[in-house]
């Protein structure tokens, strides 16, 4: 089934990677976006629209995972419907600061493996994050001195 002209005109086919890059509007996080309402969605993601046009509806409760890890890609062969937790697990969290489980050292260079770390919910990490035990002890010592 051919894609609507508006969509096809905004796809660049990249032979080296087999990715289909969306060259239209992008979201702040780098996903392709259709800049007008379609099918009840205010500004739908381009990869979802292309997938639904060429493959079919994404089942309820599932999201599309970019297997190629390229957010601009709309190639349906590079997209897989998965649960949101699975999509997060597969994701690259390198831009996710201290919340990333893949980080091996705290910002001061202490090894989480050597010194340990724990999840923390505090004013510093309101959403929860990892905090190095050495850094936490240092923070506690400074707090005690202030008191």
Beta strands, then each sheet from edge to edge (+ up, - down):
strand 1: 11-14
strand 2: 19-22
strand 3: 63-66
strand 4: 79-82
strand 5: 117-120
strand 6: 129-132
sheet 1: 1+ 2-
sheet 2: 3+ 4-
sheet 3: 5+ 6-
end
